[in-house]
Amino acid sequence: VDFELDDHERRIQQCAREAAGRLLAPRAAARDLDSSFPAAELRELATRGLLGIQIAPALGGAGASAVAYAAALMELGAACAATAVPVAVTNMAAELVERFGTPTQAQRWVPPLVRGELLCAAFALSEPGAGSDPSSIATTAQRTADGWRLRGTKQWISHGDQAGLIVVWARTRPDPGAKALSAFLVDPRRTAGTLTVGRREDKMGLRGSSTVTLLLDEVEVPNDALLGAEGDGLRLALTALDGGRIGIASQAVGIAQAAQRLVVDHLRRREGAASLGQTEQFALADSAVAIEAARLLTWTAAYRKRRGQRYTRAAAIAKLVATEEAWRVCDRAIQLHGADGYTRRPGVERLARDVRVGRIYEGTSEIQRLVIARETLRASPEGGAP
Ligand SMILES: Cc1cc2nc3c(=O)[nH]c(=O)nc-3n(C[C@H](O)[C@H](O)[C@H](O)COP(=O)(O)OP(=O)(O)OC[C@H]3O[C@@H](n4cnc5c(N)ncnc54)[C@H](O)[C@@H]3O)c2cc1C
Protein backbone atom coordinates (compact mmCIF):
# COMPACT_ATOMS: atom_id res chain seq x y z
CA VAL A 1 0.00 0.00 0.00
CA ASP A 2 1.38 3.37 -1.01
CA PHE A 3 0.55 6.15 1.44
CA GLU A 4 2.13 8.96 -0.61
CA LEU A 5 0.08 12.15 -0.72
CA ASP A 6 -0.53 13.43 -4.24
CA ASP A 7 0.21 17.07 -5.15
CA HIS A 8 -3.24 18.33 -4.31
CA GLU A 9 -3.28 16.51 -0.98
CA ARG A 10 0.17 17.86 -0.13
CA ARG A 11 -0.97 21.41 -0.95
CA ILE A 12 -3.95 21.06 1.41
CA GLN A 13 -1.66 19.64 4.10
CA GLN A 14 0.77 22.54 3.66
CA CYS A 15 -2.04 25.07 3.71
CA ALA A 16 -3.43 23.56 6.95
CA ARG A 17 0.05 23.38 8.47
CA GLU A 18 0.72 27.02 7.71
CA ALA A 19 -2.66 28.13 9.08
CA ALA A 20 -2.24 25.94 12.14
CA GLY A 21 1.17 27.36 12.94
CA ARG A 22 0.44 31.00 12.25
CA LEU A 23 -3.23 31.33 13.13
CA LEU A 24 -4.17 28.64 15.66
CA ALA A 25 -1.16 27.58 17.73
CA PRO A 26 -0.28 31.01 19.15
CA ARG A 27 -3.80 31.42 20.61
CA ALA A 28 -4.51 27.81 21.64
CA ALA A 29 -3.45 28.10 25.30
CA ALA A 30 -5.28 31.43 25.76
CA ARG A 31 -8.40 30.01 24.09
CA ASP A 32 -8.33 27.11 26.53
CA LEU A 33 -8.31 29.63 29.38
CA ASP A 34 -10.93 32.07 28.12
CA SER A 35 -13.10 29.48 26.30
CA SER A 36 -13.55 31.84 23.34
CA PHE A 37 -15.02 30.41 20.16
CA PRO A 38 -12.62 30.65 17.18
CA ALA A 39 -14.98 32.59 14.87
CA ALA A 40 -12.37 34.75 13.13
CA GLU A 41 -10.12 31.73 12.69
CA LEU A 42 -12.92 29.71 11.08
CA ARG A 43 -13.59 32.50 8.59
CA GLU A 44 -9.94 32.56 7.64
CA LEU A 45 -9.76 28.77 7.36
CA ALA A 46 -12.79 29.00 5.05
CA THR A 47 -10.90 31.30 2.67
CA ARG A 48 -8.35 28.48 2.32
CA GLY A 49 -10.98 25.87 1.44
CA LEU A 50 -10.56 24.06 4.75
CA LEU A 51 -14.28 24.04 5.60
CA GLY A 52 -15.09 22.10 2.44
CA ILE A 53 -12.04 19.97 1.79
CA GLN A 54 -13.88 17.12 0.04
CA ILE A 55 -16.59 19.30 -1.48
CA ALA A 56 -16.74 19.72 -5.27
CA PRO A 57 -15.29 23.02 -6.58
CA ALA A 58 -18.68 23.69 -8.25
CA LEU A 59 -20.09 24.08 -4.73
CA GLY A 60 -17.14 26.15 -3.55
CA GLY A 61 -15.10 23.32 -2.03
CA ALA A 62 -11.48 22.30 -2.43
CA GLY A 63 -12.40 19.14 -4.35
CA ALA A 64 -9.78 17.15 -2.46
CA SER A 65 -9.80 13.63 -1.08
CA ALA A 66 -10.39 12.05 2.33
CA VAL A 67 -6.61 11.72 2.56
CA ALA A 68 -6.24 15.49 2.25
CA TYR A 69 -8.96 15.87 4.88
CA ALA A 70 -7.13 13.55 7.29
CA ALA A 71 -3.84 15.34 6.68
CA ALA A 72 -5.45 18.74 7.34
CA LEU A 73 -7.18 17.57 10.53
CA MET A 74 -3.89 16.18 11.86
CA GLU A 75 -2.31 19.63 11.42
CA LEU A 76 -5.23 21.57 12.90
CA GLY A 77 -5.66 19.08 15.75
CA ALA A 78 -2.00 19.39 16.71
CA ALA A 79 -2.26 23.19 16.88
CA CYS A 80 -5.69 23.75 18.42
CA ALA A 81 -8.07 20.82 18.85
CA ALA A 82 -10.88 23.18 19.89
CA THR A 83 -10.77 24.79 16.43
CA ALA A 84 -10.44 21.44 14.68
CA VAL A 85 -13.86 20.45 16.08
CA PRO A 86 -16.00 23.02 14.17
CA VAL A 87 -13.81 22.47 11.11
CA ALA A 88 -14.53 18.74 11.26
CA VAL A 89 -18.27 19.08 11.89
CA THR A 90 -18.69 21.69 9.16
CA ASN A 91 -16.87 19.50 6.63
CA MET A 92 -19.05 16.58 7.71
CA ALA A 93 -22.31 18.52 7.34
CA ALA A 94 -21.30 20.01 3.98
CA GLU A 95 -20.47 16.55 2.69
CA LEU A 96 -23.79 15.20 3.93
CA VAL A 97 -25.79 17.92 2.16
CA GLU A 98 -23.70 17.60 -1.02
CA ARG A 99 -24.24 13.86 -1.10
CA PHE A 100 -27.83 13.47 0.08
CA GLY A 101 -29.40 16.88 -0.55
CA THR A 102 -31.37 17.91 -3.63
CA PRO A 103 -29.50 20.22 -6.04
CA THR A 104 -31.52 23.12 -4.56
CA GLN A 105 -30.53 22.20 -0.98
CA ALA A 106 -26.90 21.76 -2.02
CA GLN A 107 -26.86 25.18 -3.73
CA ARG A 108 -28.56 26.86 -0.82
CA TRP A 109 -26.40 25.45 1.99
CA VAL A 110 -23.06 24.17 0.81
CA PRO A 111 -21.41 27.26 -0.80
CA PRO A 112 -22.20 29.62 2.12
CA LEU A 113 -21.10 26.94 4.55
CA VAL A 114 -17.72 26.29 2.98
CA ARG A 115 -17.13 30.02 2.40
CA GLY A 116 -17.57 30.58 6.14
CA GLU A 117 -20.62 32.81 5.69
CA LEU A 118 -22.60 30.56 8.04
CA LEU A 119 -19.55 30.33 10.32
CA CYS A 120 -19.98 26.59 10.89
CA ALA A 121 -22.51 23.76 10.96
CA ALA A 122 -23.74 21.72 13.92
CA PHE A 123 -24.77 18.08 14.03
CA ALA A 124 -27.68 17.63 16.44
CA LEU A 125 -28.18 13.93 17.03
CA SER A 126 -27.51 13.24 20.75
CA GLU A 127 -30.11 13.81 23.43
CA PRO A 128 -30.28 13.56 27.21
CA GLY A 129 -31.55 9.98 26.87
CA ALA A 130 -29.88 8.96 23.62
CA GLY A 131 -26.14 8.99 22.97
CA SER A 132 -24.68 5.63 22.02
CA ASP A 133 -28.00 4.46 20.61
CA PRO A 134 -29.22 7.15 18.19
CA SER A 135 -32.22 5.03 17.20
CA SER A 136 -33.72 5.81 20.60
CA ILE A 137 -33.95 9.59 20.15
CA ALA A 138 -37.15 11.19 21.43
CA THR A 139 -37.21 14.44 19.39
CA THR A 140 -40.14 14.27 17.00
CA ALA A 141 -40.94 15.80 13.64
CA GLN A 142 -44.61 16.01 12.71
CA ARG A 143 -45.93 16.92 9.30
CA THR A 144 -47.79 20.22 9.05
CA ALA A 145 -49.66 21.77 6.11
CA ASP A 146 -46.47 23.25 4.67
CA GLY A 147 -43.59 21.50 6.38
CA TRP A 148 -42.60 19.94 9.66
CA ARG A 149 -42.82 20.77 13.36
CA LEU A 150 -39.88 19.68 15.52
CA ARG A 151 -40.13 19.14 19.27
CA GLY A 152 -37.48 17.90 21.65
CA THR A 153 -34.16 18.50 23.37
CA LYS A 154 -30.71 17.95 21.89
CA GLN A 155 -27.72 17.72 24.18
CA TRP A 156 -23.94 17.87 23.78
CA ILE A 157 -24.19 19.74 20.49
CA SER A 158 -20.83 21.14 19.47
CA HIS A 159 -21.12 24.87 18.69
CA GLY A 160 -24.91 24.60 18.42
CA ASP A 161 -24.93 28.21 19.66
CA GLN A 162 -22.70 29.42 16.80
CA ALA A 163 -23.76 27.44 13.76
CA GLY A 164 -25.56 28.92 10.76
CA LEU A 165 -26.86 25.46 9.85
CA ILE A 166 -27.99 22.79 12.30
CA VAL A 167 -28.66 19.29 11.03
CA VAL A 168 -31.32 17.98 13.40
CA TRP A 169 -32.30 14.33 13.67
CA ALA A 170 -35.88 13.64 14.67
CA ARG A 171 -38.31 10.75 14.89
CA THR A 172 -40.82 10.75 12.04
CA ARG A 173 -42.28 7.39 13.10
CA PRO A 174 -42.93 6.16 16.62
CA ASP A 175 -41.69 2.59 16.04
CA PRO A 176 -38.11 1.60 16.88
CA GLY A 177 -37.31 0.50 13.30
CA ALA A 178 -34.40 1.61 11.14
CA LYS A 179 -36.73 3.83 9.09
CA ALA A 180 -38.10 5.83 12.05
CA LEU A 181 -35.70 8.79 11.92
CA SER A 182 -35.27 11.65 9.47
CA ALA A 183 -32.73 14.46 9.16
CA PHE A 184 -33.64 18.15 8.81
CA LEU A 185 -31.65 21.17 7.71
CA VAL A 186 -32.54 23.85 10.22
CA ASP A 187 -31.73 27.52 9.79
CA PRO A 188 -31.36 28.84 13.36
CA ARG A 189 -31.92 32.45 12.22
CA ARG A 190 -35.35 31.61 10.83
CA THR A 191 -36.44 29.61 13.85
CA ALA A 192 -35.52 32.15 16.52
CA GLY A 193 -37.79 31.97 19.54
CA THR A 194 -38.61 28.33 19.08
CA LEU A 195 -35.07 27.02 18.76
CA THR A 196 -33.18 28.18 21.82
CA VAL A 197 -29.79 27.48 23.30
CA GLY A 198 -29.85 26.02 26.79
CA ARG A 199 -26.96 25.05 29.02
CA ARG A 200 -23.39 25.58 27.85
CA GLU A 201 -21.23 22.77 29.22
CA ASP A 202 -18.23 23.52 31.42
CA LYS A 203 -15.92 20.92 29.91
CA MET A 204 -12.62 19.32 30.87
CA GLY A 205 -11.08 20.13 27.49
CA LEU A 206 -11.84 21.54 24.03
CA ARG A 207 -12.87 24.62 25.95
CA GLY A 208 -12.87 26.92 22.91
CA SER A 209 -15.42 24.66 21.24
CA SER A 210 -18.78 25.38 22.85
CA THR A 211 -21.02 22.41 23.65
CA VAL A 212 -24.66 23.24 24.28
CA THR A 213 -28.15 21.93 24.80
CA LEU A 214 -30.66 22.94 22.12
CA LEU A 215 -34.34 23.23 22.97
CA LEU A 216 -36.74 22.72 20.08
CA ASP A 217 -40.10 24.11 21.08
CA GLU A 218 -42.42 23.56 18.13
CA VAL A 219 -39.80 24.58 15.59
CA GLU A 220 -41.50 25.03 12.21
CA VAL A 221 -39.41 24.16 9.17
CA PRO A 222 -40.45 24.05 5.50
CA ASN A 223 -40.83 20.88 3.43
CA ASP A 224 -37.46 21.38 1.79
CA ALA A 225 -35.75 21.15 5.19
CA LEU A 226 -36.01 17.36 4.97
CA LEU A 227 -32.60 15.96 3.96
CA GLY A 228 -32.83 12.75 1.96
CA ALA A 229 -36.05 10.77 2.08
CA GLU A 230 -38.30 10.53 5.10
CA GLY A 231 -37.01 7.60 7.18
CA ASP A 232 -33.43 7.92 5.90
CA GLY A 233 -32.16 9.66 9.03
CA LEU A 234 -30.37 6.78 10.71
CA ARG A 235 -28.60 5.80 7.48
CA LEU A 236 -27.51 9.40 6.93
CA ALA A 237 -26.25 9.73 10.51
CA LEU A 238 -24.25 6.50 10.32
CA THR A 239 -22.80 7.46 6.93
CA ALA A 240 -21.76 10.88 8.26
CA LEU A 241 -20.22 9.30 11.35
CA ASP A 242 -18.11 6.90 9.26
CA GLY A 243 -16.43 9.90 7.63
CA GLY A 244 -16.46 11.87 10.87
CA ARG A 245 -14.49 9.13 12.60
CA ILE A 246 -11.63 9.60 10.14
CA GLY A 247 -11.63 13.24 11.29
CA ILE A 248 -11.61 12.34 14.99
CA ALA A 249 -8.83 9.79 14.44
CA SER A 250 -6.83 12.42 12.56
CA GLN A 251 -7.38 15.01 15.28
CA ALA A 252 -6.16 12.47 17.87
CA VAL A 253 -3.08 11.64 15.80
CA GLY A 254 -2.32 15.37 15.55
CA ILE A 255 -2.67 15.87 19.30
CA ALA A 256 -0.48 12.84 20.04
CA GLN A 257 2.17 14.15 17.64
CA ALA A 258 2.08 17.53 19.37
CA ALA A 259 2.53 15.89 22.79
CA GLN A 260 5.42 13.77 21.54
CA ARG A 261 7.10 16.85 20.01
CA LEU A 262 6.93 18.56 23.40
CA VAL A 263 8.48 15.50 25.02
CA VAL A 264 11.31 15.37 22.47
CA ASP A 265 12.03 19.10 22.95
CA HIS A 266 11.96 18.66 26.72
CA LEU A 267 14.31 15.68 26.73
CA ARG A 268 16.71 17.32 24.27
CA ARG A 269 16.84 20.51 26.32
CA ARG A 270 17.27 18.77 29.60
CA GLU A 271 20.77 18.64 30.92
CA GLY A 272 22.29 15.20 30.55
CA ALA A 273 19.88 14.17 27.81
CA ALA A 274 22.55 11.81 26.58
CA SER A 275 22.09 9.71 29.68
CA LEU A 276 18.37 9.20 29.17
CA GLY A 277 17.19 6.42 31.46
CA GLN A 278 15.82 3.23 29.98
CA THR A 279 12.37 3.95 31.41
CA GLU A 280 12.28 7.26 29.56
CA GLN A 281 13.52 5.65 26.37
CA PHE A 282 10.85 2.97 26.62
CA ALA A 283 8.12 5.56 27.19
CA LEU A 284 9.35 7.60 24.22
CA ALA A 285 9.49 4.48 22.06
CA ASP A 286 6.04 3.27 23.14
CA SER A 287 4.57 6.64 22.18
CA ALA A 288 6.43 6.63 18.84
CA VAL A 289 5.06 3.16 18.05
CA ALA A 290 1.53 4.14 19.09
CA ILE A 291 1.55 7.30 16.97
CA GLU A 292 2.92 5.48 13.94
CA ALA A 293 0.27 2.73 14.24
CA ALA A 294 -2.54 5.24 14.74
CA ARG A 295 -1.37 7.31 11.77
CA LEU A 296 -1.17 4.30 9.46
CA LEU A 297 -4.63 3.10 10.48
CA THR A 298 -6.01 6.60 9.88
CA TRP A 299 -4.38 6.70 6.43
CA THR A 300 -5.83 3.24 5.72
CA ALA A 301 -9.37 4.44 6.43
CA ALA A 302 -8.85 7.66 4.45
CA TYR A 303 -7.34 5.82 1.46
CA ARG A 304 -10.25 3.36 1.45
CA LYS A 305 -12.65 6.30 1.34
CA ARG A 306 -10.60 7.99 -1.41
CA ARG A 307 -10.74 4.81 -3.50
CA GLY A 308 -14.51 4.55 -3.04
CA GLN A 309 -14.20 1.34 -1.00
CA ARG A 310 -16.22 0.54 2.12
CA TYR A 311 -14.49 2.07 5.11
CA THR A 312 -16.88 1.63 8.06
CA ARG A 313 -14.63 -0.89 9.81
CA ALA A 314 -11.43 0.91 8.88
CA ALA A 315 -12.76 4.21 10.27
CA ALA A 316 -13.91 2.57 13.51
CA ILE A 317 -10.52 0.84 13.93
CA ALA A 318 -8.68 4.10 13.22
CA LYS A 319 -10.81 6.07 15.68
CA LEU A 320 -10.55 3.42 18.40
CA VAL A 321 -6.79 3.01 18.17
CA ALA A 322 -5.95 6.68 17.55
CA THR A 323 -8.04 8.07 20.41
CA GLU A 324 -7.08 5.40 22.94
CA GLU A 325 -3.39 5.62 22.07
CA ALA A 326 -3.34 9.42 21.90
CA TRP A 327 -4.68 9.53 25.45
CA ARG A 328 -1.83 7.23 26.58
CA VAL A 329 0.73 9.27 24.63
CA CYS A 330 -0.47 12.46 26.36
CA ASP A 331 -0.39 10.76 29.76
CA ARG A 332 3.20 9.60 29.12
CA ALA A 333 4.08 13.12 27.98
CA ILE A 334 2.90 14.50 31.32
CA GLN A 335 4.88 11.83 33.17
CA LEU A 336 8.07 12.50 31.20
CA HIS A 337 7.81 16.21 32.03
CA GLY A 338 7.59 15.43 35.74
CA ALA A 339 5.99 18.10 37.92
CA ASP A 340 6.19 20.61 35.08
CA GLY A 341 3.86 18.40 33.06
CA TYR A 342 1.19 18.89 35.69
CA THR A 343 1.27 22.65 35.14
CA ARG A 344 0.06 24.67 32.17
CA ARG A 345 3.60 25.70 31.19
CA PRO A 346 4.61 23.03 28.67
CA GLY A 347 1.07 22.55 27.33
CA VAL A 348 0.90 18.78 27.65
CA GLU A 349 -1.92 18.85 30.21
CA ARG A 350 -4.10 20.81 27.75
CA LEU A 351 -3.40 18.25 25.05
CA ALA A 352 -4.40 15.46 27.46
CA ARG A 353 -7.63 17.23 28.42
CA ASP A 354 -8.45 17.97 24.78
CA VAL A 355 -7.80 14.45 23.54
CA ARG A 356 -9.79 12.66 26.24
CA VAL A 357 -13.15 13.25 24.58
CA GLY A 358 -12.00 11.42 21.47
CA ARG A 359 -12.81 8.19 23.31
CA ILE A 360 -16.38 9.43 23.85
CA TYR A 361 -17.76 11.51 20.98
CA GLU A 362 -18.81 10.29 17.53
CA GLY A 363 -19.28 6.89 19.18
CA THR A 364 -17.47 5.78 22.33
CA SER A 365 -14.63 3.28 22.19
CA GLU A 366 -17.09 0.58 23.23
CA ILE A 367 -19.36 1.46 20.30
CA GLN A 368 -16.37 1.35 17.91
CA ARG A 369 -15.70 -2.18 19.14
CA LEU A 370 -19.32 -3.15 18.44
CA VAL A 371 -19.01 -1.71 14.91
CA ILE A 372 -15.70 -3.52 14.33
CA ALA A 373 -17.14 -6.82 15.61
CA ARG A 374 -20.26 -6.48 13.42
CA GLU A 375 -18.22 -5.61 10.34
CA THR A 376 -15.75 -8.42 11.01
CA LEU A 377 -18.60 -10.94 11.06
CA ARG A 378 -19.84 -9.87 7.62
CA ALA A 379 -19.68 -12.53 4.92
CA SER A 380 -17.14 -10.41 3.03
CA PRO A 381 -15.45 -8.09 5.51
CA GLU A 382 -13.74 -4.89 4.42
CA GLY A 383 -10.22 -5.46 3.21
CA GLY A 384 -10.96 -9.12 2.52
CA ALA A 385 -9.67 -10.51 5.82
CA PRO A 386 -11.72 -10.85 9.02
C1 LIG B 1 -17.45 17.52 23.94
C2 LIG B 1 -18.54 16.74 23.31
C3 LIG B 1 -19.04 17.12 22.08
C4 LIG B 1 -20.08 16.44 21.49
N1 LIG B 1 -20.59 16.88 20.31
C5 LIG B 1 -21.70 16.29 19.80
C6 LIG B 1 -22.33 16.84 18.64
O1 LIG B 1 -21.87 17.83 18.05
N2 LIG B 1 -23.47 16.25 18.21
C7 LIG B 1 -24.02 15.18 18.81
O2 LIG B 1 -25.05 14.70 18.35
N3 LIG B 1 -23.45 14.62 19.92
C8 LIG B 1 -22.30 15.17 20.43
N4 LIG B 1 -21.72 14.65 21.56
C9 LIG B 1 -22.34 13.51 22.22
C10 LIG B 1 -21.55 12.22 22.06
O3 LIG B 1 -21.58 11.75 20.75
C11 LIG B 1 -22.13 11.21 23.07
O4 LIG B 1 -21.74 11.68 24.34
C12 LIG B 1 -21.64 9.81 22.86
O5 LIG B 1 -22.23 9.26 21.71
C13 LIG B 1 -21.95 8.90 24.06
O6 LIG B 1 -23.27 9.03 24.45
P1 LIG B 1 -23.65 9.28 25.99
O7 LIG B 1 -22.82 10.41 26.48
O8 LIG B 1 -25.11 9.42 26.06
O9 LIG B 1 -23.18 7.99 26.74
P2 LIG B 1 -24.01 6.61 26.91
O10 LIG B 1 -24.54 6.17 25.59
O11 LIG B 1 -24.96 6.81 28.03
O12 LIG B 1 -22.85 5.65 27.34
C14 LIG B 1 -22.32 5.60 28.66
C15 LIG B 1 -21.28 4.48 28.70
O13 LIG B 1 -21.91 3.22 28.38
C16 LIG B 1 -21.24 2.62 27.28
N5 LIG B 1 -22.22 1.94 26.42
C17 LIG B 1 -23.36 2.45 25.95
N6 LIG B 1 -23.98 1.54 25.16
C18 LIG B 1 -23.18 0.46 25.13
C19 LIG B 1 -23.26 -0.81 24.48
N7 LIG B 1 -24.29 -1.14 23.71
N8 LIG B 1 -22.25 -1.70 24.68
C20 LIG B 1 -21.18 -1.37 25.47
N9 LIG B 1 -21.06 -0.19 26.11
C21 LIG B 1 -22.04 0.71 25.94
C22 LIG B 1 -20.57 3.76 26.54
O14 LIG B 1 -19.48 3.31 25.78
C23 LIG B 1 -20.16 4.67 27.69
O15 LIG B 1 -18.95 4.22 28.22
C24 LIG B 1 -20.64 15.31 22.14
C25 LIG B 1 -20.12 14.91 23.39
C26 LIG B 1 -19.10 15.62 23.98
C27 LIG B 1 -18.60 15.17 25.32
The ligand as an SDF file (V2000), in Angstrom:
LIG
                    3D

 53 58  0  0  0  0  0  0  0  0999 V2000
  -17.4480   17.5170   23.9450 C   0  0  0  0  0  0  0  0  0  0  0  0
  -18.5440   16.7420   23.3140 C   0  0  0  0  0  0  0  0  0  0  0  0
  -19.0380   17.1240   22.0820 C   0  0  0  0  0  0  0  0  0  0  0  0
  -20.0800   16.4360   21.4950 C   0  0  0  0  0  0  0  0  0  0  0  0
  -20.5860   16.8800   20.3110 N   0  0  0  0  0  0  0  0  0  0  0  0
  -21.7030   16.2900   19.7990 C   0  0  0  0  0  0  0  0  0  0  0  0
  -22.3270   16.8360   18.6370 C   0  0  0  0  0  0  0  0  0  0  0  0
  -21.8650   17.8300   18.0470 O   0  0  0  0  0  0  0  0  0  0  0  0
  -23.4700   16.2540   18.2070 N   0  0  0  0  0  0  0  0  0  0  0  0
  -24.0210   15.1770   18.8090 C   0  0  0  0  0  0  0  0  0  0  0  0
  -25.0510   14.6960   18.3490 O   0  0  0  0  0  0  0  0  0  0  0  0
  -23.4460   14.6200   19.9190 N   0  0  0  0  0  0  0  0  0  0  0  0
  -22.2990   15.1680   20.4270 C   0  0  0  0  0  0  0  0  0  0  0  0
  -21.7150   14.6480   21.5600 N   0  0  0  0  0  0  0  0  0  0  0  0
  -22.3400   13.5130   22.2250 C   0  0  0  0  0  0  0  0  0  0  0  0
  -21.5480   12.2170   22.0630 C   0  0  0  0  0  0  0  0  0  0  0  0
  -21.5850   11.7520   20.7450 O   0  0  0  0  0  0  0  0  0  0  0  0
  -22.1330   11.2120   23.0720 C   0  0  0  0  0  0  0  0  0  0  0  0
  -21.7390   11.6760   24.3380 O   0  0  0  0  0  0  0  0  0  0  0  0
  -21.6450    9.8080   22.8570 C   0  0  0  0  0  0  0  0  0  0  0  0
  -22.2320    9.2580   21.7110 O   0  0  0  0  0  0  0  0  0  0  0  0
  -21.9480    8.9000   24.0610 C   0  0  0  0  0  0  0  0  0  0  0  0
  -23.2650    9.0260   24.4520 O   0  0  0  0  0  0  0  0  0  0  0  0
  -23.6480    9.2810   25.9880 P   0  0  0  0  0  0  0  0  0  0  0  0
  -22.8190   10.4060   26.4850 O   0  0  0  0  0  0  0  0  0  0  0  0
  -25.1130    9.4230   26.0590 O   0  0  0  0  0  0  0  0  0  0  0  0
  -23.1830    7.9910   26.7430 O   0  0  0  0  0  0  0  0  0  0  0  0
  -24.0060    6.6070   26.9080 P   0  0  0  0  0  0  0  0  0  0  0  0
  -24.5400    6.1720   25.5890 O   0  0  0  0  0  0  0  0  0  0  0  0
  -24.9620    6.8100   28.0300 O   0  0  0  0  0  0  0  0  0  0  0  0
  -22.8480    5.6480   27.3390 O   0  0  0  0  0  0  0  0  0  0  0  0
  -22.3190    5.6010   28.6620 C   0  0  0  0  0  0  0  0  0  0  0  0
  -21.2770    4.4810   28.6980 C   0  0  0  0  0  0  0  0  0  0  0  0
  -21.9060    3.2220   28.3840 O   0  0  0  0  0  0  0  0  0  0  0  0
  -21.2410    2.6240   27.2830 C   0  0  0  0  0  0  0  0  0  0  0  0
  -22.2160    1.9440   26.4190 N   0  0  0  0  0  0  0  0  0  0  0  0
  -23.3640    2.4480   25.9480 C   0  0  0  0  0  0  0  0  0  0  0  0
  -23.9830    1.5410   25.1590 N   0  0  0  0  0  0  0  0  0  0  0  0
  -23.1850    0.4560   25.1290 C   0  0  0  0  0  0  0  0  0  0  0  0
  -23.2620   -0.8100   24.4820 C   0  0  0  0  0  0  0  0  0  0  0  0
  -24.2930   -1.1450   23.7060 N   0  0  0  0  0  0  0  0  0  0  0  0
  -22.2540   -1.6950   24.6850 N   0  0  0  0  0  0  0  0  0  0  0  0
  -21.1850   -1.3720   25.4690 C   0  0  0  0  0  0  0  0  0  0  0  0
  -21.0630   -0.1940   26.1130 N   0  0  0  0  0  0  0  0  0  0  0  0
  -22.0410    0.7120   25.9420 C   0  0  0  0  0  0  0  0  0  0  0  0
  -20.5710    3.7610   26.5420 C   0  0  0  0  0  0  0  0  0  0  0  0
  -19.4840    3.3100   25.7760 O   0  0  0  0  0  0  0  0  0  0  0  0
  -20.1570    4.6700   27.6900 C   0  0  0  0  0  0  0  0  0  0  0  0
  -18.9450    4.2200   28.2190 O   0  0  0  0  0  0  0  0  0  0  0  0
  -20.6400   15.3070   22.1420 C   0  0  0  0  0  0  0  0  0  0  0  0
  -20.1240   14.9080   23.3890 C   0  0  0  0  0  0  0  0  0  0  0  0
  -19.1040   15.6160   23.9800 C   0  0  0  0  0  0  0  0  0  0  0  0
  -18.5950   15.1750   25.3210 C   0  0  0  0  0  0  0  0  0  0  0  0
  1  2  1  0
  2  3  1  0
  2 52  2  0
  3  4  2  0
  4  5  1  0
  4 50  1  0
  5  6  2  0
  6  7  1  0
  6 13  1  0
  7  8  2  0
  7  9  1  0
  9 10  1  0
 10 11  2  0
 10 12  1  0
 12 13  2  0
 13 14  1  0
 14 15  1  0
 14 50  1  0
 15 16  1  0
 16 17  1  0
 16 18  1  0
 18 19  1  0
 18 20  1  0
 20 21  1  0
 20 22  1  0
 22 23  1  0
 23 24  1  0
 24 25  2  0
 24 26  1  0
 24 27  1  0
 27 28  1  0
 28 29  2  0
 28 30  1  0
 28 31  1  0
 31 32  1  0
 32 33  1  0
 33 34  1  0
 33 48  1  0
 34 35  1  0
 35 36  1  0
 35 46  1  0
 36 37  1  0
 36 45  1  0
 37 38  2  0
 38 39  1  0
 39 40  1  0
 39 45  2  0
 40 41  1  0
 40 42  2  0
 42 43  1  0
 43 44  2  0
 44 45  1  0
 46 47  1  0
 46 48  1  0
 48 49  1  0
 50 51  2  0
 51 52  1  0
 52 53  1  0
M  END
$$$$
